[in-house]
Structures are given as C-alpha cells and as structure tokens.
Amino acid sequence: MINLITGGAGFIGSYLAEYLLDQGQEVIVLDDLSTGSFDNIAHLVGRKGFTYYGRETQQAGAGRVELIPHVVHQFMADGPIAVYGSGD
C-alpha cells in the first residue's frame, strides 16, 4: 500500500513513516521543512519504499500525480487550539 504523509519530517510524521515502512508499506513524505527537520527522517532515506519530496519539488512544479490510497495530512497550529467537548 502507498501512503502519503504531509508534514512527514515532523516528530509524529517521522515516527508514522518509520512504522509504516516496518510494516512493509510504501511511504511518500512531503514536507517543506518549515516546521519539521530533515534530521527526523534522515535514517529513512535509502530504505526500500521510502521517498521524500521537499521544498525543491514545490519549486519545480507539480509533475505527475498518481492515485495514492492513504493520505495522512498533519498540520501545526500557529496558536492556541479551541477544544469543544462536554461543555465543562
């Protein structure tokens, strides 16, 4: 299975990428490193099934898009997040 992880060079995304690779799945990480760090995924480079696209990919243009069955989109909030729940 192919998995696309946006923000995959962040703390959570890098662990998710490693877990999926360990399960024998293919992982594509898309991260411009605006908040993540390449150090988080450096040990994954060269592993079978791992591909990283960074800032240089965005500057080059979109290119060909293929069907990817699993997309994990992560984001970092720039400020406090309101959590709505039981009304306490």
C-alpha positions in Angstrom: 0.0 0.0 0.0 1.2 3.5 -0.8 0.9 6.2 2.0 1.4 9.9 1.5 2.3 11.8 4.7 2.3 15.5 4.5 4.4 17.1 7.2 6.3 13.8 7.4 9.6 15.3 8.6 7.9 16.4 11.8 8.0 14.5 15.1 4.8 12.5 14.7 5.1 12.1 10.9 8.6 10.7 11.0 7.5 8.0 13.6 4.5 7.2 11.4 6.7 6.9 8.3 9.0 4.5 10.1 6.2 2.4 11.5 4.6 2.0 8.0 7.9 1.1 6.4 8.4 -1.5 9.1 5.0 -2.9 8.1 6.3 -3.3 4.6 4.3 -0.4 3.2 5.5 2.3 0.8 5.8 5.8 2.2 6.0 9.1 0.5 6.9 12.1 2.7 6.0 15.6 1.5 7.5 18.3 3.8 8.9 21.8 3.1 10.7 21.7 6.4 9.1 24.9 7.6 8.5 23.3 11.0 9.9 19.8 10.6 13.5 18.7 10.4 15.3 16.5 7.8 17.1 15.0 10.8 13.9 13.3 11.8 13.8 11.3 8.5 17.5 11.1 7.5 17.7 7.5 8.8 14.8 6.5 6.4 16.5 7.8 3.3 17.6 4.8 1.2 15.1 2.4 2.8 13.1 0.4 0.3 9.7 2.0 -0.2 10.7 5.5 1.1 10.5 8.6 -1.0 10.9 12.2 0.2 9.8 15.3 -1.6 10.8 18.7 -0.2 10.9 22.4 -1.0 12.7 21.9 -4.2 9.9 19.7 -5.5 7.4 22.5 -4.9 9.5 25.0 -6.8 9.9 22.6 -9.8 6.1 22.2 -10.2 3.5 19.6 -9.5 4.5 17.0 -12.1 2.6 13.7 -12.4 0.1 12.8 -9.8 -0.8 9.2 -9.2 -3.6 7.6 -7.2 -2.5 7.3 -3.6 -4.9 5.3 -1.4 -3.8 6.6 2.0 -3.1 10.3 2.8 -2.1 11.4 6.3 -2.3 15.2 6.5 -0.7 16.8 9.5 -0.6 20.4 10.4 0.8 22.6 13.1 -1.4 25.3 14.6 0.1 28.8 14.8 -1.7 29.5 18.1 -3.9 28.0 20.7 -6.5 25.5 19.6 -10.0 25.7 20.9 -11.3 22.2 22.0 -15.0 21.8 22.2 -16.4 18.9 24.2 -18.8 18.3 27.0 -19.4 21.9 27.9 -17.5 21.9 31.1 
